[in-house]
Amino acid sequence: MIHLDEARPEPPAELNALVTEAVHSHFKYRAESKRRQYRALRARGRISLSVGIGFYALCFLAGQALVRFFSDSPVAELGQESLLIGGWVAMWRPLEIFLYDIWELRRQMREYLRLSRMQVHVECPRTSGPSAVPAR
């Protein structure tokens, strides 16, 4: 329900149709914008995940080589663990994208789509004729 404080020259049915179309268009636009953001975030997530998995694999293999090369050295174990942690840190952002960020964008997109279909009713004071609305 939209309440206007002043009378409008349009007939109530025309005003209602005009405002309804504007509100629906606005929320359709917002939903489409969120859809584009969602698709871009998924693409960025896939690229980040590929890079993260590759980096994690390199860290894992380097850690294994470090332990194999320096046998039972505590420094080699420290290096292996550090590389493993570094690999997991590289995976942080891709996992954050797929586990958390994407779902919020999907929720917003669904909400805007729902709002783009809502019923809209405009209520404004009645005019007593064409001269009741001040000229602008």
Secondary structure, 3 states (H helix, E strand, C coil): CEECCCCCCCCHHHHHHHHHHHHHHHHHHHHHHHHHHHHHHHHHHHHHHHHHHHHHHHHHHHHHHHHHHHCCCHHHHHHHHHHHHHHHHHCHHHHHHHHHHHHHHHHHHHHHHHHCCCCCCEECCCCCCHHHCCCC
